[in-house]
């Protein structure tokens, strides 16, 4: 049986501080449904997604943002695009 102490909670808080809440929540949900054991920090951080999948998702988000900015961009008054 896992004993949850104040030190244990602080360790988890510090290790998961920079992890997106939605990703961590989904990873925890997946773990609960597929394992009878308590999750490790690594299992939550990995979230069932490979590093390549995470980078692919982040790249797609950045491309979408750049596209949005490009669509919103305009030239100063009196200038025409060449």
C-alpha positions, 0 to 999 in steps of 0.5 A, spaced: 500 500 500 502 506 498 503 511 503 502 518 501 505 523 506 506 531 505 513 530 502 510 525 497 505 530 495 510 536 494 515 531 490 509 530 485 507 537 485 514 539 483 515 534 478 508 535 475 509 543 475 510 544 468 506 539 465 499 541 461 494 539 466 489 537 460 495 532 458 496 530 465 489 529 467 488 524 460 494 520 462 491 519 469 485 517 466 488 512 462 492 509 467 486 508 472 483 504 466 488 500 464 492 499 471 491 496 478 497 499 480 498 507 482 501 511 477 509 513 477 511 520 475 514 518 469 507 515 466 503 521 467 509 525 464 509 521 458 501 520 458 501 515 453 504 519 448 511 518 445 516 524 444 515 524 437 507 525 438 508 531 443 513 534 438 508 533 432 502 536 436 506 542 438 508 544 431 501 543 428 499 548 434 505 553 432 503 552 424 496 554 426 498 560 430 503 563 424 497 562 419 492 566 423 498 571 424 499 571 417 491 572 415 491 578 420 497 581 417 496 587 413 500 593 410 501 600 412 496 605 409 498 606 401 503 600 401 501 595 396 504 588 396 509 586 391 
